[in-house]
Amino acid sequence: MKAQLFASASAAALFASPVAVMAQQAEAPPADTAASAQQRDENDIIVTATRRTARLQDVPLSVTAFGQEELNDLGIVGFEGIAQNTPGIVVNRPTQNFNNFTARGINTNGYSAGLQSAVAIYVDELPISANGNSTILDPNLYDVERVEFLRGPQGTLFGSNSLAGAMRIITKSPDLDDFEASASVDLGLTGSSSVRQRYNAMVNLPIMKDEIGLRVTGYYRNEDGWVDNIGTGVEDANSLEAFGGRAILLLQPSDRMKVKLLASYENSKPADSGLTNPQLGKFVRNSDRPDLFQGKLTNYNLTINYEFDFAELISSTTLSDYDASFYVDLAGTFAQAFPFALDAYGYDDLFVQETRLVSRHDGPIEWVAGFFYYDKRRTVDFAYRSSLEYLTENNLTGLPDEYYQRFNSYTDQQEIAGFGEVTGRFSDSFWVTGGLRYGSTEVQSFTRGGGYNSNYLTLAILGLQNFPVTVSEIPYAAGLKVKDDRLSWKASVSWKPVDSLTTYATVSTGFRTPVVNARAGLISTIDENDIVIPDGAKSDSVTNYEVGLKGRWLNGDLVANIAAYYIDWKDIQVQANRVSDTIQFATNIGGAESYGLEFEFIARPVQGLSLALNGSFNRAKVTDLTPGEAAISGAELGTRLASPHFQGSGTLRYDFPIGAGDTAYAAVNVSHAGSFPNQFPNVPGNPDAVAPTYDFTQAWTNVNLYVGAKLGAIDLGAYVENLLDDSKITYVHPEAFLDGRYARMRPRTIGVRANYRF
């Protein structure tokens, strides 16, 4: 009977399937979520994507959710694994600690220098996403409640810079009742000689039963590299050391109140970049010193939950510091003819406050209302360098050391917003949802006085020797203060023709904050006829039109989802480069459109066997462009945006018993992404010339194998990642300053894992 029902439902699913979501067992909602969940089917997927605990089938959004068990099963430890198994998502990752997501085709290039990422990334209530050419630390994903990826603009609940989506990493709160402990060890071999070590541990202590609990998590990673740097003479140069931890103290002084204190620290220290130069070899790069993209993230959070009879009050206060190095060899700009590099170090100080009320009843009216405040100062020490050897050899005198330009700048950004969302349930099968967010943003950049500039680049480009370098002071400068007020809104209608099928139609909007150019008005010292750096870029915005179906049959043994969308993107923020001196700046161009289809299919036809398929088809291109905008950006009317036409993954897994309560498993996971352009095709400022950096990524396929056994509290497994040893190019840097601009897939890695839970 089950097989007959399965076959019938499978046929129906081909015509009725909603948005992509990875299956996940229902888990207790985290302590800071809205209201207690009602009794639900054991296989229901529970998310808090709408700031309320809800069944995924009832949420009129495209959401993918990964629980900790699924992350472990797929070997997902960071953003790459999330992107490979989420439909419609690509992570542009030139090297460790650079993570810029593309969702639903909304991206002009994978680097987005000076621009906010189009996808907001949250760790609990802390937004950690930043502008594209900044390091974004890859957070550890051990002992999390779940990871949720929301596709489409999320402006009403998650604010600006969730232009194309939002990813939420939700940490696990302490258990007040039971002692718990877990640990994991992952040892792998990449290629023939590069050892990978990953260690994680957690302990949960119920200090005072039902009242006080402490949960502490720690990790350490030590991974050899696989890229040789011929400039520094170091083999396997892109090694990684990373470590950190998290402590959460949960207090429950009464049945109505919870107080959660969180402190976390993560330090990621790759020893060099993984970008390569194909002309030198498959996994070979060239820089005079290691390119360092390292980051340290410290996070403190206080979350208070109080349950009134009518609603739950949630207050979240976050203080965060992020220190990051950005040391990069820029000599590729001039074909390595002379030393030219940047040693920059940045400091981000953030304060985030969000307070919201969430109704506690299940209808007919359910609502969320809140207030959001965000304050960030980014301070950067810029130090452009030559080398003492070059200066001495060419008798270029007058500099205090090897640095020919030094200055400090900082940018202040503030956002304040009020938001709300209301759902009206006319019946169990029909409801409507509307949301609004009104926010004000303010951005201003400053250059501190006391720095200096010089004519070193001019002398080096002309090949002059025996000249004194002219040094000039950089004065204090206040950049243009940019303010913007924006209203984001969302409206959706949901209808369940039968209990197993939910349909919805949603219109939603989103925007990004304005961008100021720190060096606005600057004239090129190399070519005074080149572009004068503009003031900045105003906010861009999207309107997303989406229809979807979410079907779930046979107690969750069959799930079929589909979503179709059309996105209108206006006033696109773009990053351009001045040709003569490669100074980057932000500006706006007309508009683009993106449309596509996302799907997911999950089936468990017989006990122990499961199949999960998901993917997306997308077309995205520039549709509105003036000749002036084409000249400054390098775009053309009809230019394709930086996203693949098809991307998807599939997992086939079989679990079977091997003894009393013990099981074994075998699984294969295949992910694929098509080729796409790395940038606009022409040279900014010279639209008749094809950009020498214009190129395409390669279509790639990644195959992973997993086998193992779950023996009580111990899970032992072996794996092969990138079984086919595919070395396709997954990222092409759009800037000319790098000698190595190509990222490749990690070589085949073979390893073993052991997980223990007490």
Beta strands, then each sheet from edge to edge (+ up, - down):
strand 1: 46-47
strand 2: 54-55
strand 3: 62-67
strand 4: 89-92
strand 5: 100-103
strand 6: 119-123
strand 7: 126-127
strand 8: 144-151
strand 9: 165-171
strand 10: 180-190
strand 11: 194-208
strand 12: 212-223
strand 13: 228-229
strand 14: 240-254
strand 15: 257-270
strand 16: 284-285
strand 17: 295-307
strand 18: 311-329
strand 19: 341-359
strand 20: 365-385
strand 21: 403-427
strand 22: 430-447
strand 23: 451-454
strand 24: 471-474
strand 25: 477-478
strand 26: 482-498
strand 27: 501-511
strand 28: 515-516
strand 29: 536-537
strand 30: 541-553
strand 31: 558-577
strand 32: 584-603
strand 33: 609-624
strand 34: 646-659
strand 35: 662-673
strand 36: 682-683
strand 37: 686-690
strand 38: 700-711
strand 39: 714-721
strand 40: 729-732
strand 41: 742-744
strand 42: 749-757
sheet 1: 1+ 2-
sheet 2: 3+ 8- 9+ 6+ 7-
sheet 3: 4+ 5-
sheet 4: 25+ 22- 21+ 20- 19+ 18- 17+ 15- 14+ 12- 11+ 10- 42+ 39- 38+ 35- 34+ 33- 32+ 31- 30+ 27- 26+
sheet 5: 13+ 16+
sheet 6: 23+ 24-
sheet 7: 28+ 29-
sheet 8: 36+ 37-
sheet 9: 40+ 41-
end
